[in-house]
Amino acid sequence: MYAIKRKATCVVASLAFVFGLAVSGVRAQSAMDAGGTAGGGMPTVDQILKNYVESIGGLYILERLSSRTASGTVTDSRGNEYPFELLAKYALTPSNGFRITRTTPVQRYVAVSFPNGESVSTYTSDTGWLLDAGGEPRDMTNAELDGVRLEDPFYFCMRMKQIFLDLKVEEKTEKIGDSEAYVIAGHTKNLPYAKLYFDIESGLIVRVVYSESADGQNPTQVDFEDYQNPDAAFKGGRHRIPYRWTITKSNGSRYTYQLTKVLQNIPLDERKFRKASVTANSGEKPATP
């Protein structure tokens, strides 16, 4: 039972990521404004992020998303599969230039079905909570919330200035699979080590690595693959999201998520976003804005 509960915590915390698209209340910063630097003829932070936004569909797509539902399977390193459900609500208004405005809090609900019950992860822009299968809900810690944000490639790329305290483009590219990637390094208030990898050719983000240690010890690595257009309604656009991603922890655990169904801009069950009663988590501070 203990092993299943620990597995539930790891999986749910990792799942609250890919579908955030919390592109809200921000504008793209210049490299200097974002604290970003580049050297050796490399592109700036701003240039890499702008290219990424274009690669997933651009502002035309982002401004027209109001909700997303998704389902699929999570496979652990032993080959066990578990189904999951995800609901995400976006509240965006038309923008000028590279700015998107939030009108109401973005919400996300993820439920993974384990043999002993559902594990749930829910968070808004600044707070979140977790429910282990067979356990009681608790608030996310600040580090957990930052980690969830970094596992959501849409959320952090559109809120770089709010999340990162320092950004720079590393002087050398790195090989990810068969392709070269630009590397943006930085840190958050609660995670002193983070690196983001963007494919040079496609502009898509292909890897995120973060750690609670300043020297990068005991990292979490997230690899994004199989980008597809989830909605034929956006004709003429290059809307793409990763349909497969793998979360690898320093303890050797590995979880691969595969989407089987994605729907966008449909009504959601608002009841699932309601926060459950939270039991204080001994020895840890809940996330704060």
Backbone as a ProteinNet text record, in pm:
[ID]
protein_1_A
[PRIMARY]
MYAIKRKATCVVASLAFVFGLAVSGVRAQSAMDAGGTAGGGMPTVDQILKNYVESIGGLYILERLSSRTASGTVTDSRGNEYPFELLAKYALTPSNGFRITRTTPVQRYVAVSFPNGESVSTYTSDTGWLLDAGGEPRDMTNAELDGVRLEDPFYFCMRMKQIFLDLKVEEKTEKIGDSEAYVIAGHTKNLPYAKLYFDIESGLIVRVVYSESADGQNPTQVDFEDYQNPDAAFKGGRHRIPYRWTITKSNGSRYTYQLTKVLQNIPLDERKFRKASVTANSGEKPATP
[TERTIARY]
83.4	0	86.5	195.5	283.9	344.3	387.1	449.3	351.7	227.1	126.4	100.1	92	68.1	182.7	307.7	421.2	420	383.9	375.2	268.4	157.2	48.6	94.9	166.7	214.8	304.5	398	493.4	423.5	330.2	263.1	174.6	93.8	0	73.4	177.5	252.1	312.5	354.1	414.3	312.1	187.4	87.1	30.2	41.1	-24.3	60	84.3	189.9	152.2	145.5	143.7	26	-85.4	-205.8	-241.1	-147.3	-182.5	-216.6	-129.7	-144.7	-190.3	-133.8	-175.4	-104.1	-134.4	-69.5	-139.6	-115.1	-201.1	-124.2	-175.9	-126.2	16	70.1	209.4	228.7	352.3	394.4	531.8	570.9	705	803.9	909.1	1006.1	1122.9	1187.7	1314.6	1412.7	1525.7	1622.9	1669	1686.4	1732.1	1622.9	1498.3	1387.1	1363.4	1383	1361.1	1481.7	1588	1709.4	1787.4	1750.3	1813.9	1934.1	2032.7	2152.2	2185.5	2265	2311.2	2450.3	2530.9	2666.1	2709	2822.9	2878.8	2791.1	2714	2629.5	2501.8	2471.7	2349.4	2229.4	2108.7	1988.6	1961.6	1882.2	1848	1735.7	1713.1	1601.2	1470.2	1452.2	1329.5	1307.8	1412.6	1401.1	1364.3	1423.9	1393.6	1249.1	1202.5	1065.4	963	992.1	899.9	888.9	1001.3	1000.4	921	931.3	855.1	704.9	662.5	520	468.4	546.2	505.2	497.9	588.3	593.2	473.3	407.5	289.8	159.6	170	49.5	41	120.9	118.4	0.6	-3.4	-107.8	-247	-256.9	-387.6	-453.2	-374.8	-426.5	-446.8	-345.3	-349.1	-466.4	-497.9	-605	-743.4	-752.7	-881.9	-909.8	-824.2	-845.8	-916.8	-1025.9	-1097.8	-1095.4	-1077.2	-1074.3	-1007.5	-967.5	-910.7	-942.1	-982.5	-995.8	-907.5	-851.6	-763.2	-768.2	-737.5	-729.7	-623.6	-573.6	-469.9	-422.9	-300.7	-245	-109.1	-79.5	50.9	115.9	236.9	306.3	431.2	445.2	563.5	676.3	790.9	909.4	892.9	791.1	764.8	663	612	514.9	370.6	344.7	207.2	143	18	-52.9	-169	-188.1	-296.7	-364.6	-495.9	-565.1	-566.3	-571.3	-584.8	-683.3	-738.8	-829.4	-777.5	-790.2	-745.2	-847.6	-873.2	-957.3	-877.6	-880.3	-810.6	-899.2	-905	-987.5	-898.7	-915.2	-838.7	-934.1	-887.4	-968.7	-881.1	-888.1	-800.8	-882.6	-821.9	-884.9	-792	-843.6	-757.5	-642.9	-531.5	-412.1	-356.5	-266.8	-192.3	-45.8	18	158.3	177.8	260.3	297.9	243.3	125.5	69.2	-64.1	-85.2	-212	-259.6	-385.4	-437.8	-527.2	-509.1	-594.4	-716.3	-833.4	-955.5	-1003.9	-984.7	-1016.9	-907.2	-893.7	-785.8	-793.1	-679.8	-671.8	-678.6	-752	-770.7	-733.7	-681.2	-644.6	-674	-735	-768.8	-715.4	-641.5	-587.9	-618.8	-675.2	-705.7	-646	-567.1	-506.9	-571.6	-617.1	-686.9	-588.2	-566.4	-481.2	-568.8	-512.8	-593.4	-665.6	-607.9	-669.6	-743	-772	-849.6	-785.1	-851.8	-801.4	-702.7	-601.6	-512.4	-539.5	-553.8	-595.3	-493.7	-471.6	-386.9	-463	-472	-541.2	-461.6	-449	-390.2	-438.8	-433.7	-463.8	-331.2	-333.9	-210.9	-105.9	-147.3	-50.6	-60.7	-161.4	-176.1	-215.6	-193.1	-230.9	-242.8	-304.5	-316.8	-312	-274.6	-259.6	-342	-395	-466.3	-411.1	-345.9	-296.1	-411.3	-402.2	-504	-510.6	-630.3	-647.9	-603.6	-560.9	-512.9	-598.3	-539.2	-608.2	-540.5	-615.2	-556.4	-463.2	-367	-275.1	-233.8	-192.1	-143.7	-9.3	13.2	145.3	241.8	365.5	469.7	510.4	584.6	631.2	717.9	805.7	892.4	811.4	711.1	626.1	550.5	500.6	426.4	517.3	638.9	733.4	767.2	782.7	811.9	699.8	575.6	459.7	459.7	490.5	494.8	600.2	716.5	823.4	795	703.9	666.8	554.9	509.5	406.8	472.4	503	579.6	507.8	375.2	301	299.2	281	267.4	393.7	508.1	626	683	665.9	721.8	650.1	525.4	452.5	452.2	522.3	528.8	672	766.1	906.7	948.1	904.7	947.7	891.6	769	707.9	770.5	813.6	863	1013.5	1089.7	1235.5	1293.1	1393.9	1463.4	1583.5	1632.5	1747.9	1743.3	1776	1773.3	1894.8	1947.6	2054.9	2058.5	2103	2121.4	2263.9	2278.3	2412.3	2487.2	2618.6	2700.1	2708.8	2675.2	2681.5	2546.9	2514.8	2393.7	2421.7	2315.5	2330.9	2252.1	2298.8	2234.4	2122.1	2000.4	1886.2	1834.3	1858.1	1824.3	1911	1848.1	1922.5	1933.4	1883.7	1877.4	1955.5	1994.7	2060.8	1955.3	1984.6	1889.1	1959.4	1894.1	1938.5	1903.5	1985.8	1963.1	1949.6	1837.4	1816.3	1829.2	1918.3	1941.3	1887.7	1840.4	1790.1	1751.9	1675	1626	1500	1421.4	1301.3	1326	1225.5	1240.2	1264.1	1207	1214.8	1292.8	1331.3	1412.7	1536.6	1652.8	1773.4	1838.8	1784.8	1848.8	1740.5	1749.2	1654.3	1716.8	1693.2	1738.9	1625.9	1609.3	1505.5	1572.7	1531	1595.2	1496.6	1534.2	1448.5	1514.7	1443.5	1495.9	1525.9	1645.5	1686.8	1602.1	1568.7	1495.9	1347.1	1281.3	1136.1	1096.4	1184.3	1152	1078.9	1041.1	963.9	1051.5	992	1065.7	1067.8	1185	1200.1	1244.9	1292.2	1336.8	1337.6	1306.3	1318.6	1389	1485.7	1553.9	1552.3	1511.2	1512.7	1552	1596	1641.5	1623.3	1605.3	1600.4	1739.9	1842.4	1981.5	2047.1	2124.1	2185.5	2286.1	2345.2	2441.7	2377.9	2243.5	2174	2168.3	2199.7	2192.6	2046.4	2022.7	1888.8	1786.1	1815.9	1726.4	1602.9	1504.1	1388.9	1401.1	1385.5	1397.1	1265.7	1219.7	1096.3	1128.7	1099.2	1123	990.3	975.3	852.3	870.8	772	781.7	645	644.6	521.3	426.6	474.9	389.6	287.6	160.1	51.7	-45.3	-125	-233	-356.2	-402.5	-513.2	-651.6	-661.7	-793.7	-797.1	-872.2	-885.4	-960.6	-1024	-1099.4	-1008.1	-880.7	-785.9	-718.7	-795.3	-743.1	-651.6	-546.2	-452.7	-349	-364.7	-268.4	-179.5	-68.7	24.1	14	-107.2	-126.5	-72.1	23.4	84.5	106.5	79.5	108.3	176.2	256.8	319.4	217.7	208.3	118.3	189.1	316.8	390.5	500.4	514.9	621.5	663	788.9	845.3	906.7	867.3	920	1017.6	1142.6	1244.5	1295.9	1287.6	1333.9	1472.8	1541	1676.8	1680.3	1567.3	1561.8	1542.6	1539.5	1526.6	1385.1	1287	1149.3	1128.8	1046.2	1020	874.4	807.8	668.3	652.5	588.9	564	414.6	377.2	238.1	207	96.1	55.6	-89.6	-112.8	-249	-320.1	-447.5	-530.6	-647.4	-683.6	-796.8	-778.3	-800.2	-791.9	-907.8	-980.5	-1088.4	-1065.2	-1098.1	-1075.4	-1201.1	-1209.9	-1319	-1456.5	-1469.6	-1597.8	-1632.1	-1760.4	-1798.4	-1732.7	-1696.7	-1632.1	-1720.9	-1696.1	-1765	-1694.8	-1752.3	-1689.3	-1671.4	-1752	-1743.5	-1608.2	-1543.5	-1417.1	-1302.2	-1324.5	-1219.5	-1227.3	-1332.7	-1349.1	-1242.9	-1188.9	-1082.5	-1138	-1078	-1118.6	-1063.7	-1117.8	-1064.3	-923.1	-832.7	-690.2	-641.5	-571.8	-511.5	-370.6	-333	-199.8	-94	9.5	116.8	231.3	250.7	349.6	488.7	554.6	692.7	711.3	606.1	620.3	527.3	571.3	491	412.8	283.9	207.1	254.7	223.3	263.4	193.1	266.4	211.6	243.2	160.5	182.9	316.9
-120.7	0	125.2	124.4	240.4	267.5	161.1	179	240.2	196.1	249.6	396.1	432.8	571.4	659.9	613.9	692.6	706.2	598.3	602.9	701	703.5	796	939.7	971.2	1107.6	1150	1063.8	1095.8	1116.2	1025.5	1032.8	1154.7	1180.7	1291.6	1424.5	1438.8	1564.3	1589.1	1481.7	1496.4	1523.4	1480	1492.5	1632.6	1711.6	1842.2	1941.5	1918.4	1986.3	2016.1	1913.8	1935.7	2017.2	2016	2078.2	2209.1	2275.4	2399	2510.2	2535.6	2646.4	2771.3	2794	2911	3033.2	3068.2	3179.3	3307.5	3350.6	3452.8	3559.6	3682.7	3794.2	3832.1	3799.6	3825.9	3871.6	3917.5	3945.6	3884.5	3859.8	3808.1	3920.3	3886.8	3988.7	3986.6	4100.1	4099.4	4023.4	3983.3	3904.3	3980.3	4109.8	4187.5	4196.5	4221.3	4235.5	4107.8	3991.7	3863.3	3818	3897.2	3855.2	3757.9	3745	3647.5	3704.5	3619.8	3659.6	3553.2	3589.4	3494.7	3535.8	3438	3467.9	3377.8	3411.2	3327	3315.4	3420.1	3415.1	3335.6	3294.5	3218.8	3312.4	3260.6	3343.8	3381.6	3485.8	3528.7	3442	3454.6	3386.1	3423.9	3552.7	3600.7	3539.4	3530.1	3473.6	3325.7	3250.8	3108.7	3087.1	3166.1	3150.6	3192.1	3298.3	3340.9	3234.4	3172.8	3065.1	2945.4	2918.9	2808.7	2833.7	2954.5	2988.1	2970.5	3014	2996.4	2848	2768.5	2626.1	2548.5	2597.4	2528.1	2589.3	2685	2740.4	2890.8	2958.8	3103.9	3159.5	3292.4	3357.6	3333.6	3311.5	3283.4	3163.4	3061.4	2941.4	2966	3020.4	3035.1	3120.3	3224.6	3314.2	3253.2	3143.4	3083	2956	2922.4	2805.5	2845.5	2777.9	2804	2684.5	2563.1	2444.8	2329.7	2231.4	2109.3	1992.1	1881.9	1755.7	1653.8	1563.2	1462.7	1335.5	1225.2	1097.3	1012.2	916.1	828.6	733.2	686.1	590.3	636	596.5	618.4	482	463	335.3	352.6	271.7	281.5	195.2	195.8	125.4	-25.6	-76.1	-220.1	-262.2	-165.3	-197.1	-191.4	-150.5	-137.5	-11.7	-22.9	89.3	133.6	266.3	323.8	431.8	435.6	539.5	672	782.3	912.8	999.8	1097.8	1197.5	1334.7	1428.8	1564.6	1664.7	1767.5	1880.5	2007.9	2097.6	2225.5	2336.8	2444.8	2559	2681	2748	2868.2	2985.3	3102	3222.1	3330.2	3345.8	3437.9	3542.4	3658.8	3762.3	3797.3	3855.5	3893.2	3980.9	3973.3	4044.1	4129.1	4215.5	4294.6	4255.1	4236.9	4199.3	4061.5	4053.1	3923.9	3910.4	3966.5	3967.5	3894	3816.2	3747.9	3780.4	3815.9	3864.9	3761.1	3741	3650.1	3724.6	3663.5	3724.5	3652.5	3522.6	3447	3344.1	3289.9	3193.8	3072.5	3031.2	2908	2791	2687.5	2573.2	2443.6	2348.5	2219.4	2108.1	2002.2	1885	1761.4	1677.2	1552.8	1439.9	1331.1	1214.2	1090	1017.7	892.5	778.3	675.9	563.3	452.1	432.1	325.3	214.1	96.9	-13.7	19.9	106.2	138.6	272.3	325.1	448.7	553.1	668.5	776.8	864.7	910.7	1013.9	1140.4	1252.6	1375.8	1486.3	1566.7	1684.8	1802.2	1910.6	2029.6	2152.8	2248	2375.1	2487.3	2609.3	2729.3	2799.2	2928.8	2998	2998.2	3001.4	3017	2914.9	2830.5	2731.4	2597	2490.4	2358.4	2259.8	2147.2	2041.9	1905.4	1804.9	1666.9	1574.8	1470.3	1366	1231.6	1160.8	1026.6	926.9	824.4	718.8	657.3	654.1	597.2	685.9	809.4	899	1022.2	1126.8	1253.2	1361.8	1464.4	1572.5	1659.4	1719.5	1812.2	1919.8	2034	2142.2	2104.4	2149.8	2136.3	2229	2184.5	2272.9	2367.6	2471.9	2565.9	2497.5	2407.8	2337.4	2246	2179	2092.9	2173.7	2289.8	2373.2	2424.2	2464.4	2506.5	2391	2270.8	2154.4	2124.1	2134.1	2112.5	2213.3	2336.8	2439.9	2409	2361.9	2333.2	2209.8	2125.1	2008.3	2040.1	2164.6	2210.5	2303.5	2255.7	2336.1	2460.9	2464.8	2582.7	2687.6	2642.5	2734.7	2817.5	2752.2	2828.4	2910.6	2865.2	2941.6	3074.3	3084.6	3209.4	3289.2	3237.8	3310.3	3309.9	3323.1	3310.2	3411.4	3536	3639.3	3616.4	3562.8	3535.9	3415.9	3316.9	3192.8	3196.3	3246.3	3241.9	3372.6	3360.3	3476.3	3512.9	3422.2	3449.4	3353.7	3403.9	3322	3352.6	3251.3	3272.9	3156.7	3185.1	3082	3030	2899.3	2843.4	2854.9	2863.5	2893.3	2778.5	2657.2	2541.9	2472	2416.8	2336.1	2196.8	2119.8	1982.3	1887.3	1765	1663.3	1597.2	1601.4	1532.1	1435.5	1307.5	1210.2	1233.2	1255.4	1279.1	1426.3	1514.2	1656.6	1740.5	1860	1956.4	2046.2	2091.4	2175	2292.9	2409.2	2523.2	2495.6	2544.7	2521.5	2656	2675.6	2792.2	2747.1	2811.3	2776.8	2887.9	2849	2947.1	2881.8	2951.2	2894.6	2967.1	2902.8	2964.5	3000.5	3056.9	3094.2	2972.7	2858.6	2739.1	2623.8	2637.9	2537	2606	2585.1	2659.3	2611.8	2507.1	2453.7	2413.8	2466.9	2429.5	2454.2	2361.1	2376.1	2336.6	2415.9	2393.6	2373.7	2269.8	2233.6	2250.5	2330.8	2358.3	2309.2	2225.6	2172.3	2286.3	2286.9	2395.5	2401.6	2287	2284.2	2314.5	2247.9	2262.4	2377.4	2417.4	2518.8	2464.9	2337.2	2277.1	2246.1	2250.6	2209.7	2057.6	2000.5	1855.6	1798.5	1884.1	1833.8	1945.8	1909.4	1997.3	1918.4	1980.6	1919.1	2019.2	1974.3	2063.9	1987.8	2063.8	2002.5	2100.1	2046.5	2128.9	2158	2109.7	2132.8	2226.8	2323.6	2422.1	2360.3	2246.3	2181.5	2075.5	2068	1977.1	1833.3	1808	1671.7	1626.9	1495.7	1437.1	1508.1	1517.7	1592.3	1513.3	1587.1	1530.4	1569.8	1473.2	1499.2	1466.6	1558.6	1540.1	1549.3	1443.4	1441.2	1441.8	1536.1	1551.8	1501.2	1421.5	1362.5	1358.6	1313.7	1284.9	1404	1518.6	1636.1	1616.6	1645.1	1631.8	1748.1	1768.9	1867.2	1799.1	1841.2	1771.8	1812.6	1915.4	1967.9	2016.6	1947.4	1985.9	2117.4	2164.2	2288.9	2407.5	2395.3	2503.3	2482.9	2492.7	2472.2	2587.9	2554	2656.4	2689.5	2636.6	2662.5	2542.1	2564.3	2455.6	2418.5	2408	2378	2238.5	2230.9	2102.8	2092.7	1974.8	1944.4	1808.1	1780.2	1648.1	1542.8	1436.4	1326.4	1219.9	1231.8	1137.7	1214.3	1185.8	1245.1	1146.5	1153.9	1061.8	1140	1104.8	1166	1068.2	1109.7	1024.8	1091.9	1020.7	1071.6	1018.4	1086.7	1046.5	912.5	870	741.2	623.9	652.6	546.8	524	586.8	569.9	641.5	582.6	639.6	615.9	718.5	709.7	769.9	694	741.1	761	879.4	914.7	916	856.3	850.8	895.5	996.4	1043.4	956.6	935.6	863.5	947.9	1051.6	1135.5	1275.9	1375.8	1516.2	1592.1	1668.6	1754.6	1895.3	1995.1	2133.2	2217.2	2322.8	2419.1	2354	2268.4	2206.6	2234.9	2227.3	2251.6	2149.9	2196.6	2111.6	2096.1	1992	1969.9	2053.3	2169.3	2262.8	2204.2	2105.8	2048.4	1983.2	1936.9	1867.3	1961.2	2090.9	2185.8	2228.6	2190.6	2233.5	2171.5	2253.4	2208.5	2124.9	2007.4	1921.8	1977.7	1931.9	1973.3	1921.2	2005.9	1974.7	1954.6	1844.2	1815.4	1871.4	1938.7	1996.2	1888.4	1922.4	1828.6	1854.4	1766.1	1786.1	1805.5	1914.6	1936.7	2008.2	2038.4	2106.5	2225.4	2329.9	2449.2	2441.3	2476.9	2477.1	2585.6	2568.4	2668.1	2800	2908.3	3042.3	3123.3	3221.6	3304.4	3374
0	0	0	78.2	84.4	-51.7	-121.8	-253.1	-351	-346.4	-438.5	-407.3	-281	-244.9	-288.9	-272.7	-317.8	-468.3	-538.3	-684	-727.3	-653.9	-688.4	-677.3	-570.2	-551.2	-665.2	-705.1	-810.6	-943.9	-975.2	-1104.8	-1115.1	-1011.3	-1019.2	-1022.2	-940.6	-942.6	-1079.9	-1147	-1277.7	-1386	-1365.1	-1470.8	-1484.8	-1380.5	-1386.7	-1462.7	-1588.2	-1660.1	-1801.1	-1885.9	-2029	-2075.6	-2002.2	-2053.9	-1987.5	-1925.9	-1857.4	-1952.1	-2045.6	-2139.1	-2066.5	-1946.2	-1868.7	-1922.3	-2043.3	-2111	-2070	-1943.5	-1889.5	-1816.2	-1829.3	-1751.8	-1780.2	-1896.8	-1923.1	-2065.9	-2091	-2226	-2243.6	-2365.6	-2390.5	-2363.7	-2291.1	-2255.6	-2353.7	-2365.9	-2436.8	-2351.6	-2409.2	-2333.1	-2209.7	-2221	-2106.1	-2000.7	-2043.2	-1949.9	-1872.8	-1938.2	-1873	-1794.1	-1796.6	-1730.7	-1816.4	-1942	-2029.2	-2099.9	-2122.5	-2195.7	-2297.2	-2394.4	-2494.1	-2538.3	-2573.8	-2615.7	-2729.2	-2788.1	-2892.7	-3015.4	-3046.2	-3163.3	-3145	-3022.7	-2996.2	-2994.7	-3022.5	-3012.5	-2867.5	-2847.2	-2711.7	-2655.8	-2526.3	-2461.2	-2529.4	-2554.1	-2616.1	-2754.2	-2832.3	-2966.8	-2962.4	-2871.4	-2860.1	-2816.4	-2719.6	-2670.6	-2775.2	-2848.2	-2953.3	-3060.5	-3094.4	-3193.2	-3142.6	-3012.4	-2953.7	-2962.7	-2927	-2933.7	-3076	-3173.6	-3313.3	-3349.7	-3295.7	-3331.5	-3278.8	-3171.7	-3118.5	-3167.9	-3259.7	-3320.1	-3321.2	-3239	-3235.5	-3157.1	-3148.4	-3070.6	-3127.3	-3257.2	-3317.5	-3249.2	-3221	-3155.2	-3006.1	-2939.8	-2795.2	-2748.8	-2823.9	-2783.2	-2802.5	-2873.1	-2902.9	-2824.2	-2732.7	-2648.2	-2520.1	-2488	-2363.6	-2269.2	-2323.3	-2238	-2311.9	-2234.7	-2293.1	-2201.8	-2259.3	-2187	-2256.1	-2179.7	-2238.3	-2156.6	-2221.6	-2152.1	-2219.1	-2144.5	-2196.7	-2090.1	-2105	-2010	-1959.6	-1837.1	-1776	-1756.8	-1807.7	-1796.6	-1711.9	-1607.7	-1523.6	-1578.8	-1511.6	-1560.7	-1559.7	-1489.5	-1487.3	-1591.5	-1668	-1771.4	-1726.7	-1602.1	-1554.2	-1612.1	-1656.9	-1715.6	-1626.8	-1618.7	-1541.7	-1626.3	-1630.9	-1707.2	-1631.7	-1706.7	-1643.1	-1720.3	-1648.3	-1705.7	-1669.6	-1762.9	-1737.4	-1786.8	-1704.8	-1743.8	-1721.9	-1817.8	-1804.1	-1855.3	-1779.6	-1815.6	-1834.8	-1947.8	-1978.5	-1990.3	-1951.9	-1963.8	-2023.4	-2153.4	-2225.1	-2299.7	-2321.2	-2400.7	-2516.1	-2624.7	-2737.4	-2691.8	-2760.9	-2718.7	-2831.3	-2793.8	-2890.6	-2880.3	-2993	-2991.4	-2933.4	-2828.9	-2772.3	-2630.9	-2607.5	-2472.4	-2469.4	-2366.4	-2345.5	-2204.6	-2189.4	-2063.2	-1997.3	-1867.7	-1791.9	-1740.5	-1755.1	-1702.1	-1577.3	-1565.3	-1444.6	-1423.2	-1301.4	-1276.2	-1367.7	-1418.7	-1495.6	-1397.8	-1435	-1346.1	-1417.5	-1340.4	-1397.2	-1298.4	-1348.1	-1266.9	-1338.4	-1264.5	-1320.3	-1222.8	-1273.9	-1190.8	-1255.1	-1178.3	-1223.2	-1145.7	-1215.2	-1151.3	-1117.1	-986.6	-936.5	-878.4	-853.4	-799.4	-669.2	-586.7	-458.9	-460.6	-579.7	-588.5	-676.5	-689	-771.8	-696.2	-768.8	-717.3	-797.2	-726.5	-791.9	-767.9	-871.4	-861.1	-920.7	-846.2	-894.5	-854.2	-947.2	-907.9	-998.1	-942.4	-1017.3	-1041.9	-1063.2	-1099.8	-989.2	-862.7	-754.3	-641.4	-642	-536.2	-596.3	-518.9	-567.3	-453.7	-481.5	-381.7	-447.9	-368.2	-413	-325.2	-386.3	-311.9	-354.8	-262	-289.7	-286.5	-369	-367.7	-228.8	-172.7	-40.1	73	41.1	145.5	160.4	217.8	238.7	156.8	115.7	35.5	118.4	50.7	115.8	16.2	69.3	-15.3	-77.6	-199.3	-259.8	-187	-171.9	-121.2	-234.2	-200.1	-300.9	-405.9	-362.6	-456.4	-547.9	-493.2	-574.8	-680.3	-641.4	-734.5	-845.3	-810.9	-914.3	-1008.1	-951.2	-1033.7	-1130.7	-1084.2	-1170.5	-1284.7	-1253.6	-1357.3	-1463	-1419	-1512.9	-1597.3	-1553.2	-1631.3	-1730.8	-1728.6	-1822.2	-1922.9	-2044.1	-2138.9	-2186.2	-2179	-2221.3	-2111.2	-1988.7	-1877.1	-1855.7	-1837.4	-1799.3	-1913.5	-2038	-2149	-2170.1	-2126	-2138.8	-2009.1	-1906.2	-1779.4	-1727.7	-1819.1	-1782.1	-1675.4	-1691.8	-1598.3	-1459.1	-1451.7	-1322.6	-1253.3	-1329.5	-1271.2	-1246.5	-1344.7	-1334.6	-1282.5	-1197.3	-1143.5	-1228.1	-1308.6	-1394.1	-1512	-1629.7	-1750.8	-1837.8	-1900.2	-1996.6	-2094.7	-2215.7	-2316.1	-2304.3	-2289.4	-2277.5	-2409.8	-2403.1	-2519.4	-2618.9	-2574.7	-2663.6	-2668.5	-2785.8	-2797.5	-2742.8	-2719.1	-2672.3	-2760.7	-2769.1	-2850.6	-2770.5	-2824.8	-2765.4	-2870.9	-2851.6	-2955	-3077.3	-3192.8	-3316.4	-3351.4	-3264.5	-3297.2	-3197.4	-3242.6	-3155.9	-3091.5	-2969.7	-2897.2	-2832.1	-2836.1	-2756.8	-2611.7	-2520.3	-2377.2	-2306.2	-2237.4	-2152.4	-2007.2	-1933.3	-1792.9	-1703.8	-1586.3	-1491.5	-1360.5	-1279.1	-1153.3	-1113.2	-1026	-972.5	-826.7	-762.3	-621.4	-534.6	-571.7	-488.1	-550.3	-676.4	-744.5	-799.9	-737	-775.2	-904.5	-966.2	-1087.5	-1186.2	-1309.1	-1414.4	-1550.8	-1644.1	-1782.3	-1877.6	-1982.4	-2082.2	-2217.6	-2289.8	-2416	-2531	-2632.5	-2746.7	-2875	-2949.8	-3074.4	-3171.7	-3228.4	-3316.3	-3441.7	-3500.5	-3626.5	-3609.2	-3514.7	-3499.9	-3408.7	-3317.3	-3218.8	-3097.3	-3099.7	-2991.8	-2871.1	-2752.9	-2634.5	-2629	-2604.6	-2606.3	-2472.1	-2382	-2251.5	-2149	-2024.7	-1908.3	-1799.2	-1733.9	-1619.9	-1504.6	-1385.8	-1271.6	-1146.1	-1044.4	-919.9	-804.7	-685.3	-564.8	-512.7	-583.1	-545.7	-647.4	-598.4	-686.4	-782.7	-747	-835.1	-923.9	-923.3	-1013.8	-967.1	-841.3	-789.7	-777.4	-792.7	-781.6	-870.8	-999.9	-1089.4	-1131.6	-1178.5	-1248.2	-1394.5	-1483.9	-1627.7	-1697.2	-1781.8	-1856.7	-2005	-2081.4	-2225.4	-2299.7	-2394.2	-2470.5	-2613.3	-2660.9	-2793.6	-2860.4	-2985.5	-3058.8	-3060.9	-3109	-3119.7	-3231.1	-3200	-3296.6	-3283.4	-3388.5	-3384.5	-3325.1	-3206.7	-3140.6	-3189.5	-3271.7	-3305.5	-3449.1	-3532.4	-3672.4	-3688.8	-3580.4	-3588.4	-3617.1	-3575.4	-3599.7	-3734.4	-3839.5	-3973.2	-4010.3	-4081	-4124.3	-4019.2	-3897.3	-3791.8	-3767.5	-3699.6	-3669.2	-3521.8	-3473	-3332	-3301.1	-3206.6	-3172.3	-3022.9	-2969.1	-2829.8	-2825.6	-2723.1	-2713.2	-2672.7	-2750.5	-2717.3	-2633	-2616.2	-2530	-2457.1	-2328	-2249.5	-2141.8	-2103	-2004.1	-1889.5	-1767.5	-1645.7	-1581.5	-1565.4	-1504.6	-1377.9	-1266.3	-1138.2	-1106.7	-1015.8	-978.7	-906.1	-849.5	-779.8	-875.4	-1006.3	-1105.5	-1155.7	-1092.8	-1138.8	-1272	-1355.1	-1486.8	-1524	-1571.7	-1612.3	-1751.5	-1839.4	-1975.2	-1994.7	-2037.7	-2058.6	-2207.8	-2246	-2385.6	-2398.4	-2479.1	-2501.2	-2603.2	-2580.2	-2676	-2724.3	-2647.6	-2686.3	-2630.3	-2714.8	-2673.6	-2736.7	-2654.8	-2703.2	-2649.8	-2731	-2690.6	-2709.5	-2625.7	-2632.6	-2617.7	-2516.8	-2486.2	-2339.8	-2300.2	-2160.7	-2066.1	-1947	-1847.8	-1724.7	-1650.6	-1524.3	-1416.6	-1383.9	-1290.7	-1151	-1115.5	-981.5	-955.4	-1060	-1040.9	-1004	-1021.1	-985.5	-839.4	-771.1	-632.8	-542.3	-456.7	-368.3	-254.4	-235.6	-124.4	5.4	118.5	247.7	259.5	305.6	307.2	448.8	469.2	598	599.9	707.2	715.6	695.6	623.1	592.5	688.2	781	887.3	831.6	878.4	842	710.6	636.5	508.9	504.1	438.3	423.4	292.9	294.2	170.1	76.6	-52.5	-150.3	-123.5	-140.8	-124.7	-248.3	-280.8	-399.4	-396.1
[MASK]
+++++++++++++++++++++++++++++++++++++++++++++++++++++++++++++++++++++++++++++++++++++++++++++++++++++++++++++++++++++++++++++++++++++++++++++++++++++++++++++++++++++++++++++++++++++++++++++++++++++++++++++++++++++++++++++++++++++++++++++++++++++++++++++++++++++++++++++++++++++++++++++++++

